[in-house]
Every structure is written in C-alpha cells, then in structure tokens.
Amino acid sequence: MPVYLDSRDAGFEAAFTTLLNAKREDAVDVDDTVAAIISDVRARGDAAVIELTAKFDKLDLTPDTLAFTSDEIEAECARVPEAERAALELAAARIRAYHDRQRPQDMRWTDESGAELGWRWGPVAAAGLYVPGGLASYPSSVLMNAIPAQVAGVQRLVICAPTPGGKVNPLVLLAAKLSGVETVYRIGGAQAIAALAYGTQTIAPVDKITGPGNAFVAAAKRRVFGRVGIDMIAGPSEILVIADGQSDPDWIALDLLSQAEHDESAQSILITTDAAFGKDVARAVDKRLETLDRRAIAGASWRDYGAIITVGDLTEAAALSDRIAPEHLELCVADPEALLAQITHAGAVFLGHWTPEAIGDYIGGPNHVLPTARSARFSSGLSVLDFMKRTTLARMTPEALAAIGPAAEQLAMSESLQAHGLSVRARLDRLNR
C-alpha cells in the first residue's frame, strides 16, 4: 500500500522528510569486486574480458569475436519486424532533430582594452556507450546515448552490449545502425567499463563513457571517472505527477505504473489538490496491477515506495516538487504553463493531460537519460554538450597587455608567484623600451 500524506496534518513535515530520505537501493557492497575486475582487465586485457564474459554471461568469445561483424549486424537487423523498424526510425529522427538544436556556438569578440577573447566547442574524440543486456535490453537507450554523441561530432563511437548466453536483441543492433555506430562489442559488466576506460589489445580506450547499468556497472563508472568522463550515476527510476483532480484516474494510474514497472526500487508519487481523486487513482492502480505483465515488480515498487500526497493548492504542490527534484515530472493540470513557471528542479517536465512520460522515453525527442535521486537540483539530462568540451581563447595586442598586464602582475605578486608576474613584466618592459 502506498504512503498517504496530507500537507495539512500535524506530522506532515516529518513524514515527508522520511519519504525524501528513504533509501531505495539495497546496500550491496560491490566495490571490492569491481576494483578487482578493473585491475584484472588493466593487467591482462582481452584475456580477462573473455574469461569474465564466460563466467558472468556464459558466452565464449575470442579476440576476433568480441565485436559483431558487419554481416552479423546486417543479419540481425533484417530480423526486425517492419512495424518495429518504422517506430525506431521515427524515434531516431525525432531524437536527432531535437538534439541538433543543442549544438553550441563558438564565440569571438574584442573587449574595451583591445583584447580578443572567446571560446570554441569541439567533440570528445571517442565515446563508449553502455547498453544493458538480458531482460533490461533497451534499444531506446542506444538512440538516446548515441545520437547526441554523433550530433556532437564524436569521431569514434563504440557500444558495449552484453549478450548473455549469446542472446541478441536485434532492435539494439538496428538502433546502433540508425545512430551511426558500427562497432558493437558483445561484452558487459564492470569488465566492459574497464575495457572502455583503459583499453585492451582489441578494444581501444575512449574518452567518455555513458549509459545505464546495474550496480557493478555504476561502481565501475565511479572508479574510472577521472581517467575518462562519465555521464552520471543513475539510480532507480522515479516519476512525480501533479494533478488537480480533473484527469482520468486510470491515465494517472498508468503513468505512475510506467515507472514502477522498471524496478522494484522505482518510485511513483502523486501530488493532488483533491484527496478523493487520489483515492480514485489508488484504486485504478490496484485494478491495473491485476493484469500488468510486470505486476510483481510494479506492485512491489508501488507498495514499498509509492506515495499519494494531498495539498491545499498547486503552489504548495510546486514547492514540494522542488524538494523532491524528480527525474520525471508530469503536470496534469488545467494550466500546466502557469505551474511550470513555479517549478525549478526536475529532470524532464511533461505538460498537460495528453503528454504521458512514456512519450519522453521513446519518441518525444528530448533525452530520457535523466538525473535521479534528487540530483536534478544540480544536474541535467544527457545532451549534446555531454560529448563536447569548451576551449577558451585569448589574444593580447601590445596595447591590450599594456592596459591590463600591470593588474595581472600585481595579483601574481599577491599570490607569491614570481614567475607569473615576471612573464607579464618582461613583455611590459619590452613595450616601455
């Protein structure tokens, strides 16, 4: 049964704080195991990756079969039914169109001293994209990770997609093809992250690693950060729906379950101004759970982490939403734009009754790789910028150096960095002569 809270109750603040701070993941200590795997891959390269893949994925590989051949990719893509191919192609086109608009602009200007300043943007040279395998094999994640990288101009893109027991998801390979990725390694886990970060005899190292994964993948990404860039450490999925009671309760129930079915640790929260509507939604959730294929997972998530919160008005709802800083936020109210103006922290916002979060997962266009666990307070979803870096530019003319150099020299002296000051003074002395 979900938690029922009412902001007008005396104990609300304490109960809401407990909800915010609830730990939704088992404290499984995987770091020592991951450290050993990374060390092994660094030391033995291909041999370690091959042994670990045989151990964990029950798949025997050789250096020559670590990656799919182009013929294998074509054969698997040919197996995709036409309806699924068309849907994936539409998703790829919409995601590309959205991310094309994110490309940043280079800038150059001359300031009042005569100094020329600016910046330029450029892509990382190589990126590795992790795609979960087995039961959690999502071609949509391929598109969401690979297309922004390609739009950014990354020259070398590779994918690691484990195939436990040799089982391949053709849609994953088709998504890779649609995203312009030619190299797909059939490896996963911490060993794949280590191979991407440090390289092996067969796998060249990359500069950035993105993509979701299990606890071992997340721990590996933490450990290799600094050697390479990473996108984020994603936690369980979450959705917050703010509704004014004018929605169809069944629609809201399905929106809540759309995240609950991801993971038993996922969280679905409804904030409403209408307590009776909240009860209607809860009944609709129970009814849908009777027939949902993933009802065991969704039911556990809703039972253990679900919540229905009644508030006095939408302004109060917005304030609570900002404290939650949800990964996904649906504004199912009469005037979503007005409510949006009061929202500061959310990974992605879905406006109005006709915009279910599931559209954002697949076909909307914005990225579905989003900050979780309240990290939307300080971070953003995956974008083209995650695969680019900014280089600042400066050019001094003699006149500009004469105008601002003495201040630089003074600050260097204040910090007791003599060579810094002298490098400016030498040029100023030349000007004076």
C-alpha positions, 0 to 999 in steps of 0.5 A: 500500500502506498504512503498517504500524506496530507500537507495539512496534518500535524506530522506532515513535515516529518513524514515527508522528510522520511519519504525524501530520505528513504533509501531505495537501493539495497546496500550491496557492497560491490566495490571490492569486486569491481576494483578487482575486475578493473585491475584484472582487465588493466593487467591482462586485457582481452584475456580477462574480458573473455574469461569474465564474459564466460563466467558472468554471461556464459558466452565464449568469445575470442579476440576476433569475436568480441565485436559483431561483424558487419554481416552479423549486424546486417543479419540481425537487423533484417530480423526486425519486424517492419512495424518495429523498424518504422517506430525506431526510425521515427524515434531516431529522427525525432531524437536527432532533430531535437538534439541538433538544436543543442549544438553550441556556438563558438564565440569571438569578440574584442573587449574595451582594452583591445583584447580578443577573447572567446571560446570554441566547442569541439567533440570528445574524440571517442565515446563508449556507450553502455547498453544493458543486456538480458531482460533490461535490453533497451534499444531506446537507450542506444538512440538516446546515448548515441545520437547526441554523441554523433550530433556532437561530432564524436569521431569514434563511437563504440557500444558495449552490449552484453549478450548473455548466453549469446542472446541478441536483441536485434532492435539494439543492433538496428538502433546502433545502425540508425545512430551511426555506430558500427562497432558493437562489442558483445561484452558487459559488466564492470569488465566492459567499463574497464575495457572502455576506460583503459583499453585492451589489445582489441578494444581501444580506450575512449574518452567518455563513457555513458549509459545505464547499468546495474550496480557493478556497472555504476561502481565501475563508472565511479572508479574510472571517472577521472581517467575518462568522463562519465555521464552520471550515476543513475539510480532507480527510476522515479516519476512525480505527477501533479494533478488537480483532480480533473484527469482520468484516474486510470491515465494517472494510474498508468503513468505512475505504473510506467515507472514502477514497472522498471524496478522494484526500487522505482518510485511513483508519487502523486501530488493532488489538490483533491484527496478523493481523486487520489483515492480514485487513482489508488484504486485504478492502480490496484485494478491495473496491477491485476493484469500488468505483465510486470505486476510483481515488480510494479506492485512491489515498487508501488507498495514499498515506495509509492506515495499519494500526497494531498495539498491545499493548492498547486503552489504548495504542490510546486514547492514540494516538487522542488524538494523532491527534484524528480527525474520525471515530472508530469503536470496534469493540470488545467494550466500546466504553463502557469505551474511550470513557471513555479517549478525549478528542479526536475529532470524532464517536465511533461505538460498537460493531460495528453503528454504521458512520460512514456512519450519522453522515453521513446519518441518525444525527442528530448533525452530520457537519460535523466538525473535521479535521486534528487540530483536534478537540483544540480544536474541535467539530462544527457545532451549534446554538450555531454560529448563536447568540451569548451576551449577558451581563447585569448589574444593580447595586442601590445596595447591590450597587455599594456592596459591590463598586464600591470593588474595581472602582475600585481595579483601574481605578486599577491599570490607569491608567484614570481614567475607569473608576474615576471612573464607579464613584466618582461613583455611590459618592459619590452613595450616601455623600451 
